[in-house]
Amino acid sequence: MSKAGTARAAVFSAPNRALDLETFPLPALGAGEVLVRVTACTLCGSDLHTFQGRRSTPTPTILGHEILGEVAELGPSAAPTDLAGDPLAVGERVTWTIGASCGTCFFCEHALPQKCERLSKYGHEAIRREYVFSGGLAEYCHLLRGTGVVCVPDRVPDTVACPANCATATVAAALRTGGDCGGEAVLVQGVGMLGLSACAMARVQGAREVIAVDVDAARLKLAARFGATRQVLLGDDEAALPNAVEDATSGRGVDLALELSGAASAMAAGGDLLRIGGRYVLVGAVFPGPPFLVSPERVIRRLLSIHGLHNYTPDDLVTAVQFLAHHHDDFPFAELVQSSFPLSDVNAAFDHAIASRELRVLVRP
């Protein structure tokens, strides 16, 4: 904290422009709100896209949504509770849902709180006088009422816990949406942070085969350490992926495919690799792109299920933290964060993340 009653934050005002380190007064909390001292924040791909102008966001803003922190202050009246229903206490190590939901609108009442009509997303809100600390690239984060908070066990390292409320929780939602994959063949298209997490979680859930696909040989090598039973490098050999699926499934096709790359070519290929009755979960195409062409007759005759997923529910974050608490030692999650910068060098952190293409770069206030 800069001085009594104030804290610093890195303010993003325009693409490809350096973030400005500014000092703001700490907020007066309302009922059900929480002030968290940020201990770590990782730069997600969407943060980099926003910084580069490939993704729009209201400005000025405080970026960063993969956040870990400690409860510093609780709002008045009854103490807010975590998603387990236990009252929060000052000093507890926590992560939280990427957004705060109202709980009463149409979408909240239809089990889609991530699409709340009054959703407030961390790392995505314009700075307002009454609400400044909404992102992770700051010394504090102000959690609004309706935020799902999860306590993080001390045995989970910061580097592992930070991406939980984005990458890991999104994968938990994708696997929930796709259905039980125990004993099945799962295709994972794209092995960035999401894809590597998907390989590990699918294997823990009992997947018989996990076929990882990417254009990056180094990431595929890493996928093997995250539980992928087969790795397919996309390139000149167009038959490599169909052949791998045929070998893994006795020619039937995969039971479940997770599209995490956002590439139109990947989506076109994935639909053809499903077995009769197969399920396809589309996650990666969160930016405008060419249409994903689907043959209705093929969907009908092959009894295919195609699902879109955007963000996740609070229960998915609970699943993500529990998974990391029990299995982070089984896979090299700690190696996915390769560099760390102080908040005072936040611009160097962005430059390094873009230039190096490391899966995650950590910023510590």
GUVONU-305432 format. One line per field, with one value per residue (C-alpha): residue number from 1; residue in three letters; x, y, z. Coordinates in steps of 0.5 Angstrom, whole numbers, plus 500, padded with zeros to 3 digits. Each point is the difference from the previous one (the first is absolute). Example, Ala and Ser with C-alpha at 12.3 -4.5 7.8 and 13.67 -1.06 7.14 Angstrom:
resi = 1|2
resn = ALA|SER
u = 525|502
v = 491|507
w = 516|498
REM end
This chain:
resi = 1|2|3|4|5|6|7|8|9|10|11|12|13|14|15|16|17|18|19|20|21|22|23|24|25|26|27|28|29|30|31|32|33|34|35|36|37|38|39|40|41|42|43|44|45|46|47|48|49|50|51|52|53|54|55|56|57|58|59|60|61|62|63|64|65|66|67|68|69|70|71|72|73|74|75|76|77|78|79|80|81|82|83|84|85|86|87|88|89|90|91|92|93|94|95|96|97|98|99|100|101|102|103|104|105|106|107|108|109|110|111|112|113|114|115|116|117|118|119|120|121|122|123|124|125|126|127|128|129|130|131|132|133|134|135|136|137|138|139|140|141|142|143|144|145|146|147|148|149|150|151|152|153|154|155|156|157|158|159|160|161|162|163|164|165|166|167|168|169|170|171|172|173|174|175|176|177|178|179|180|181|182|183|184|185|186|187|188|189|190|191|192|193|194|195|196|197|198|199|200|201|202|203|204|205|206|207|208|209|210|211|212|213|214|215|216|217|218|219|220|221|222|223|224|225|226|227|228|229|230|231|232|233|234|235|236|237|238|239|240|241|242|243|244|245|246|247|248|249|250|251|252|253|254|255|256|257|258|259|260|261|262|263|264|265|266|267|268|269|270|271|272|273|274|275|276|277|278|279|280|281|282|283|284|285|286|287|288|289|290|291|292|293|294|295|296|297|298|299|300|301|302|303|304|305|306|307|308|309|310|311|312|313|314|315|316|317|318|319|320|321|322|323|324|325|326|327|328|329|330|331|332|333|334|335|336|337|338|339|340|341|342|343|344|345|346|347|348|349|350|351|352|353|354|355|356|357|358|359|360|361|362|363|364|365
resn = MET|SER|LYS|ALA|GLY|THR|ALA|ARG|ALA|ALA|VAL|PHE|SER|ALA|PRO|ASN|ARG|ALA|LEU|ASP|LEU|GLU|THR|PHE|PRO|LEU|PRO|ALA|LEU|GLY|ALA|GLY|GLU|VAL|LEU|VAL|ARG|VAL|THR|ALA|CYS|THR|LEU|CYS|GLY|SER|ASP|LEU|HIS|THR|PHE|GLN|GLY|ARG|ARG|SER|THR|PRO|THR|PRO|THR|ILE|LEU|GLY|HIS|GLU|ILE|LEU|GLY|GLU|VAL|ALA|GLU|LEU|GLY|PRO|SER|ALA|ALA|PRO|THR|ASP|LEU|ALA|GLY|ASP|PRO|LEU|ALA|VAL|GLY|GLU|ARG|VAL|THR|TRP|THR|ILE|GLY|ALA|SER|CYS|GLY|THR|CYS|PHE|PHE|CYS|GLU|HIS|ALA|LEU|PRO|GLN|LYS|CYS|GLU|ARG|LEU|SER|LYS|TYR|GLY|HIS|GLU|ALA|ILE|ARG|ARG|GLU|TYR|VAL|PHE|SER|GLY|GLY|LEU|ALA|GLU|TYR|CYS|HIS|LEU|LEU|ARG|GLY|THR|GLY|VAL|VAL|CYS|VAL|PRO|ASP|ARG|VAL|PRO|ASP|THR|VAL|ALA|CYS|PRO|ALA|ASN|CYS|ALA|THR|ALA|THR|VAL|ALA|ALA|ALA|LEU|ARG|THR|GLY|GLY|ASP|CYS|GLY|GLY|GLU|ALA|VAL|LEU|VAL|GLN|GLY|VAL|GLY|MET|LEU|GLY|LEU|SER|ALA|CYS|ALA|MET|ALA|ARG|VAL|GLN|GLY|ALA|ARG|GLU|VAL|ILE|ALA|VAL|ASP|VAL|ASP|ALA|ALA|ARG|LEU|LYS|LEU|ALA|ALA|ARG|PHE|GLY|ALA|THR|ARG|GLN|VAL|LEU|LEU|GLY|ASP|ASP|GLU|ALA|ALA|LEU|PRO|ASN|ALA|VAL|GLU|ASP|ALA|THR|SER|GLY|ARG|GLY|VAL|ASP|LEU|ALA|LEU|GLU|LEU|SER|GLY|ALA|ALA|SER|ALA|MET|ALA|ALA|GLY|GLY|ASP|LEU|LEU|ARG|ILE|GLY|GLY|ARG|TYR|VAL|LEU|VAL|GLY|ALA|VAL|PHE|PRO|GLY|PRO|PRO|PHE|LEU|VAL|SER|PRO|GLU|ARG|VAL|ILE|ARG|ARG|LEU|LEU|SER|ILE|HIS|GLY|LEU|HIS|ASN|TYR|THR|PRO|ASP|ASP|LEU|VAL|THR|ALA|VAL|GLN|PHE|LEU|ALA|HIS|HIS|HIS|ASP|ASP|PHE|PRO|PHE|ALA|GLU|LEU|VAL|GLN|SER|SER|PHE|PRO|LEU|SER|ASP|VAL|ASN|ALA|ALA|PHE|ASP|HIS|ALA|ILE|ALA|SER|ARG|GLU|LEU|ARG|VAL|LEU|VAL|ARG|PRO
u = 500|503|497|495|493|503|503|503|497|503|495|499|497|501|503|508|501|503|496|501|501|495|498|493|496|498|492|495|497|492|497|502|506|508|506|506|507|503|506|500|497|502|499|495|500|494|504|505|495|497|507|501|493|498|494|496|499|497|506|503|500|504|502|501|495|504|501|502|500|499|493|502|493|493|494|495|495|500|507|500|500|504|497|500|496|505|501|506|506|505|507|497|503|495|498|493|495|502|494|495|493|493|497|493|500|497|507|502|493|501|507|504|503|506|495|497|496|504|507|506|506|507|505|495|497|501|503|494|501|496|503|507|504|496|507|506|505|500|501|493|494|493|495|493|494|498|507|502|506|504|505|506|505|507|502|499|505|499|502|495|494|500|497|495|494|501|504|498|493|499|502|496|494|502|500|494|496|503|498|504|506|502|502|500|504|501|503|503|501|505|505|501|498|493|502|505|495|495|505|501|493|498|505|498|493|502|500|503|503|502|502|504|500|504|505|505|505|502|493|498|507|497|493|503|502|493|497|499|501|501|502|499|504|496|504|501|497|493|498|504|494|495|505|501|493|499|505|498|492|500|498|493|503|501|494|502|503|502|502|504|505|494|503|494|504|500|493|499|504|498|493|502|504|494|497|492|497|507|500|503|502|502|504|505|497|498|502|497|502|497|494|501|496|496|496|493|499|507|498|493|502|506|497|505|500|503|501|502|504|501|503|497|496|502|500|505|505|499|502|506|503|498|504|506|500|500|504|505|505|498|502|505|495|505|504|495|502|507|501|498|500|499|494|504|503|493|502|506|496|495|506|503|493|499|507|502|493|501|493|499|504|499|500|501|497
v = 500|507|503|500|499|500|495|499|498|499|504|497|506|498|495|499|506|499|499|505|499|504|501|500|500|493|499|500|493|499|494|494|503|498|503|495|502|497|495|498|501|496|503|497|500|504|505|500|501|506|503|499|502|494|500|506|502|506|505|502|493|496|493|494|494|494|503|497|504|500|503|507|503|497|505|502|495|493|497|498|492|496|495|495|504|502|507|503|503|505|497|494|498|501|500|502|499|504|504|503|498|503|493|502|502|495|497|499|497|495|497|505|505|501|504|504|506|504|496|504|497|500|503|503|506|507|504|504|504|495|494|500|494|495|496|496|505|504|499|499|497|502|495|501|497|494|498|492|500|493|499|498|495|502|494|502|505|507|498|494|504|506|498|496|505|500|494|495|502|500|493|498|503|497|493|501|502|494|495|494|498|494|495|504|503|508|504|507|505|505|499|507|501|497|494|498|501|496|494|499|501|495|495|501|499|493|502|493|505|507|502|507|504|506|504|501|494|502|501|493|497|504|497|493|502|502|494|500|492|503|506|502|506|504|501|497|493|501|493|500|502|496|494|501|500|494|496|503|498|494|505|502|507|504|500|507|506|506|506|505|503|504|499|498|495|496|501|497|494|499|499|494|496|499|493|499|503|504|507|506|506|507|504|504|504|506|505|502|495|496|496|493|496|494|495|499|493|498|502|497|493|500|502|505|505|507|505|507|502|507|501|496|499|501|492|499|505|495|494|504|501|493|497|505|498|493|499|506|495|495|505|505|506|504|500|504|507|501|507|505|508|505|504|506|497|498|502|496|494|501|501|494|496|502|499|493|497|497|497|504|506|502|507|501|507
w = 500|498|506|506|496|493|495|493|494|493|495|493|496|493|496|499|505|506|506|505|508|504|507|502|507|502|500|506|499|500|503|497|497|501|499|498|500|494|501|492|494|493|493|496|493|500|504|494|495|503|501|493|497|498|505|502|508|503|502|504|504|504|497|503|502|502|507|506|507|507|504|502|502|501|498|506|503|499|498|492|499|495|496|505|504|505|503|497|505|499|498|496|493|495|493|497|494|494|501|505|498|503|501|499|492|495|498|508|501|494|502|496|505|495|496|505|497|505|500|503|497|504|495|495|503|499|506|504|506|504|497|498|503|495|497|502|498|506|508|502|496|502|500|499|503|496|499|501|505|501|505|497|504|502|497|493|498|497|493|500|503|496|494|503|500|492|497|505|501|493|498|506|497|493|503|504|494|496|505|503|496|505|495|494|494|501|495|502|495|502|506|503|507|499|496|504|506|496|499|507|503|494|503|507|498|497|492|497|494|500|493|500|494|499|495|505|501|507|503|497|504|506|499|501|507|501|499|492|497|493|497|493|497|495|493|493|502|500|501|507|504|497|500|508|501|496|504|507|499|495|495|503|502|507|505|502|496|504|495|504|494|497|493|495|497|506|501|493|501|507|498|495|506|504|501|499|506|501|504|498|505|496|505|496|495|504|495|493|495|494|501|502|495|502|496|504|496|503|507|500|497|505|506|501|506|499|506|501|506|502|508|505|506|507|501|495|504|506|495|498|506|503|494|501|507|499|494|499|502|494|495|499|501|503|494|496|503|498|502|505|500|506|499|499|493|498|493|499|502|494|496|502|500|493|497|504|499|507|502|506|503|507|503|507|504
REM end
